[in-house]
Amino acid sequence: MIKIYAPASIGNIGVGFDILGAAIKPINGDLLGDCITIKLSEEFQLFNKGIFSNQLPVNNEQNIVWKCWSKFCNVIKKNIPVSIILEKNLPIGSGLGSSACSVVATLVAINEACNNPLNSKDLLLLMGEVEGEISGSIHYDNVAPSYFGGLQLILEDTDIISQKIPNFKNWLWIVAWPGIKLSTAEARKILPKKYTRDICVKNSRCLASFIHASYTEQSNLAARSMKEFIAEPYRSKLLPNFFKNKEKIKKLGAISCGISGSGPTIFAISEDIEIAKKISLWLERNYLQNNTGFVYICYIDAKGVRKIG
């Protein structure tokens, strides 16, 4: 029996729409992500558990885990019967890479149970394919960090899909999920099909500045470069009082604040634990919409997917 954990992730990191993503881990030691327990069996079996298992489809063939297993068997051209337990610890449609967590953990677990017939690149391509079917387009800014860990830059290269870039170890990432669902596919539909040259140049300049600052250890420049021109102006309408909340969070001392993935989770960054705690408390009191919502102070998770237990 094998148990695999895949961490939550922040897609886009504001400045890098479909280009940047970071795996995260709460500083309190909680596992913020999904777990897959797998063993070989006489037939395919799937059991769901975990805090958010009630959000999963009743029909197994609509479950991401089944889709991963089916595609994996097609790729290796062999039907491998397995028994799988999905521990769903991330809410669906949260903007924290919930589907990516399930996809990454499942494919890594199945691959290991079958003595690793697929290499890491083949697995990542398969992860992107499954994730793309769920969200409406193939993008790796959640699956890549959840798989490899760290802060990942998605490349336009046929041989190398993604590479880890430096991150600031003293940055504390505060993530707040308000307790409501937002479909990634719907959040992508709200975006315009075309952008002006000015917007493209501005976004490219900020992204380049962020990458440069990351490699040259300029924390302040990196934070100032985290401006968003592609998605935030449009997706902000789907989030409760986004700009008002962003202004308040920055007044509390955050060096940056933005939408995590397609939302409704938002993230803030601080270099001071006391400021991070203040922001966390304010978000708990003012951003959460119900009792299922949560706030975590996190570091970047350098490990990514891993065997536990």
C-alpha positions in Angstrom: 0.0 0.0 0.0 1.3 3.4 -1.0 0.2 6.8 0.4 1.0 10.0 -1.7 0.5 13.6 -0.7 0.3 16.5 -3.1 0.4 20.1 -1.8 -1.9 23.0 -2.6 -0.6 25.7 -4.9 -1.0 29.4 -5.8 -1.4 29.7 -9.6 -0.4 32.8 -11.5 1.2 34.5 -8.4 -0.5 37.6 -9.8 2.1 38.7 -12.3 2.5 35.4 -14.1 -0.8 34.4 -15.6 -0.5 30.7 -16.6 3.2 31.1 -16.3 4.0 31.0 -12.5 2.9 28.8 -9.7 4.0 28.1 -6.2 3.5 25.0 -3.9 2.6 26.0 -0.3 2.7 24.5 3.1 1.2 25.9 6.3 3.7 27.0 9.0 1.7 25.1 11.6 2.5 21.7 10.0 -1.0 21.0 8.6 -1.2 19.1 5.3 -2.9 21.5 2.9 -3.5 19.2 0.0 -4.9 15.9 -1.1 -3.8 12.4 -0.3 -4.1 9.2 -2.3 -3.7 5.7 -0.8 -3.4 3.0 -3.4 -2.9 -0.8 -3.7 -3.2 -3.3 -6.5 -6.6 -5.0 -6.6 -8.8 -7.4 -8.6 -10.9 -4.5 -9.9 -10.9 -0.7 -9.9 -12.3 0.7 -6.6 -12.5 4.3 -5.4 -13.3 5.4 -1.9 -13.7 9.1 -0.9 -13.0 10.6 2.5 -11.7 13.9 3.9 -13.2 17.2 4.8 -14.4 18.1 1.3 -15.3 14.6 0.1 -19.0 15.7 0.0 -18.2 18.0 -2.9 -17.1 15.0 -5.1 -19.4 13.5 -7.8 -21.4 10.4 -6.7 -20.6 8.7 -10.1 -17.0 7.4 -9.9 -16.5 7.9 -13.6 -17.0 11.6 -13.2 -14.3 11.7 -10.5 -10.8 13.1 -11.4 -9.2 10.1 -9.9 -11.0 7.7 -12.2 -10.1 9.9 -15.2 -6.5 9.8 -14.2 -6.5 6.0 -13.9 -8.3 5.6 -17.2 -5.9 7.9 -19.1 -2.9 6.2 -17.4 -4.1 2.8 -18.5 -4.6 4.1 -22.0 -1.0 5.5 -22.1 0.7 2.3 -20.9 -1.8 0.2 -23.0 -2.7 -2.0 -20.1 -5.6 -2.1 -17.6 -4.2 -2.1 -14.1 -6.9 -2.7 -11.5 -6.3 -0.7 -8.3 -8.1 0.2 -5.1 -7.8 3.9 -4.3 -8.7 6.1 -1.3 -8.9 9.8 -2.1 -8.6 12.0 0.9 -10.1 15.3 -0.3 -8.7 18.0 2.0 -9.0 20.9 -0.4 -12.3 22.5 -1.5 -13.2 22.3 -5.2 -13.2 25.6 -7.0 -11.1 27.3 -4.4 -8.2 28.7 -6.4 -5.7 26.6 -4.5 -5.1 24.0 -7.2 -7.6 21.5 -5.7 -8.0 19.5 -8.9 -4.3 19.6 -9.5 -3.7 18.1 -6.1 -5.9 15.2 -6.9 -4.4 14.8 -10.4 -0.8 14.9 -9.2 -1.2 12.6 -6.2 -3.2 10.1 -8.2 -0.9 9.8 -11.2 2.2 9.6 -9.1 0.6 6.9 -6.9 -0.6 4.8 -9.9 2.8 5.2 -11.6 4.6 4.0 -8.4 2.2 1.1 -7.9 3.0 0.0 -11.5 6.8 0.3 -10.9 7.1 3.7 -12.6 6.6 3.0 -16.4 6.3 6.8 -17.0 9.1 9.3 -16.5 8.5 12.7 -14.9 8.0 14.5 -18.2 5.4 12.0 -19.4 3.7 12.2 -16.1 3.6 16.1 -16.2 2.2 16.0 -19.7 -0.5 13.7 -18.6 -1.2 15.8 -15.5 -1.6 18.9 -17.8 -3.9 17.0 -20.1 -6.3 15.9 -17.3 -6.2 19.3 -15.7 -6.9 20.9 -19.0 -10.1 18.9 -19.5 -11.4 20.1 -16.1 -10.5 23.8 -16.5 -11.1 24.3 -20.2 -7.4 24.6 -21.3 -4.1 23.0 -20.6 -2.0 24.9 -18.1 0.7 23.8 -15.7 0.9 26.5 -13.1 -0.8 24.3 -10.5 0.2 20.8 -11.5 3.9 21.7 -11.9 4.5 23.2 -8.4 2.3 20.6 -6.8 4.4 17.9 -8.5 7.9 19.4 -8.3 7.5 21.9 -5.4 8.9 25.4 -5.1 8.1 28.3 -7.4 7.8 27.0 -10.9 8.1 28.9 -14.2 6.2 27.4 -17.1 8.3 27.4 -20.3 7.4 27.6 -24.0 9.7 24.6 -24.8 8.9 21.2 -26.2 11.5 19.4 -24.1 11.3 21.3 -20.8 7.8 22.2 -19.6 8.6 23.8 -16.3 11.6 24.8 -14.1 12.0 25.9 -10.5 13.2 29.4 -10.0 14.5 31.0 -6.7 12.0 32.2 -4.1 12.4 34.4 -1.1 12.7 32.1 2.0 11.5 34.9 4.4 8.3 35.5 2.5 5.2 34.4 4.4 2.2 33.6 2.1 -1.2 34.2 3.8 -4.0 32.4 1.9 -7.7 32.9 2.6 -10.5 30.8 1.1 -13.8 32.5 1.9 -15.8 29.3 1.8 -17.5 29.8 -1.6 -16.9 28.0 -4.9 -15.7 29.6 -8.1 -15.4 27.5 -11.3 -12.0 27.8 -13.0 -13.6 27.3 -16.4 -16.1 30.1 -15.7 -13.3 32.4 -14.4 -11.4 31.8 -17.6 -14.5 32.7 -19.7 -14.8 36.1 -18.1 -11.4 37.1 -19.5 -11.2 39.1 -22.8 -10.1 37.2 -26.0 -7.8 40.1 -27.0 -5.5 42.5 -25.1 -4.0 45.8 -26.2 -0.3 46.1 -27.0 0.1 48.4 -24.0 -1.3 45.8 -21.6 0.9 43.1 -23.1 4.0 45.2 -22.8 3.2 46.3 -19.2 2.6 42.7 -18.1 5.8 41.5 -19.8 7.8 44.2 -18.1 6.4 43.3 -14.7 6.9 39.5 -15.2 10.5 40.1 -16.4 11.2 42.3 -13.4 9.8 39.7 -11.0 12.0 36.9 -12.6 15.1 39.2 -12.5 14.4 40.2 -8.9 14.0 36.5 -7.9 17.4 35.6 -9.3 19.1 38.7 -8.0 17.6 38.4 -4.5 15.8 41.8 -4.6 12.8 41.1 -2.4 11.3 44.7 -2.6 11.6 44.8 -6.4 10.0 41.4 -6.7 7.0 42.5 -4.5 6.6 45.8 -6.4 6.6 43.9 -9.7 3.7 41.7 -8.7 1.2 43.8 -10.7 -1.7 42.1 -12.6 -3.1 43.3 -15.9 -4.4 40.1 -17.5 -6.9 38.5 -15.0 -7.3 40.6 -11.9 -9.2 43.5 -13.5 -11.9 41.1 -14.7 -11.9 38.3 -12.0 -12.0 40.8 -9.2 -15.8 41.2 -10.0 -16.3 37.6 -8.9 -14.6 38.1 -5.5 -16.3 39.8 -2.5 -15.0 43.4 -2.2 -11.6 42.5 -3.7 -10.0 45.9 -4.2 -11.3 47.2 -0.8 -9.9 44.2 0.9 -6.6 44.4 -1.0 -6.2 48.1 0.1 -6.8 47.1 3.7 -4.4 44.2 3.6 -1.6 46.4 2.2 -2.3 49.0 5.0 -1.8 46.2 7.5 1.7 45.7 6.1 1.5 43.2 3.2 4.1 43.7 0.6 1.8 42.2 -2.1 -1.7 40.9 -2.4 -3.6 39.2 -5.2 -5.9 36.5 -6.4 -4.8 32.9 -6.0 -5.4 31.1 -9.3 -8.9 31.9 -10.5 -10.1 32.7 -7.0 -12.0 33.1 -4.8 -8.9 32.5 -2.5 -6.7 35.5 -2.2 -3.1 35.6 -1.1 -1.0 38.2 0.7 2.7 38.3 1.3 4.6 39.5 4.4 8.2 39.4 5.6 7.2 39.7 9.3 5.3 37.0 11.2 3.5 39.5 13.5 2.2 41.3 10.4 1.3 38.0 8.8 -0.7 37.1 12.0 -2.5 40.5 11.9 -3.4 40.0 8.2 -4.6 36.4 9.0 -6.8 37.6 11.8 -8.3 40.4 9.7 -9.1 38.0 6.9 -10.7 35.5 9.3 -13.0 38.3 10.5 -13.7 40.1 7.3 -13.1 37.8 4.3 -14.6 34.4 5.3 -18.2 34.0 4.3 -19.0 30.9 6.3 -17.7 28.3 8.8 -16.0 26.2 6.1 -13.7 29.0 5.0 -10.1 29.1 6.3 -6.9 31.2 6.5 -3.4 29.8 6.6 0.0 31.4 6.9 2.4 29.4 4.6 5.9 29.0 3.4 6.8 27.8 -0.1 6.7 24.0 -0.1 10.0 23.0 -1.7 9.3 19.2 -1.8 6.1 19.0 -3.9 4.4 15.6 -4.2 5.7 13.0 -1.7 5.2 9.6 -0.1 3.9 9.8 3.5 2.8 7.5 6.3 
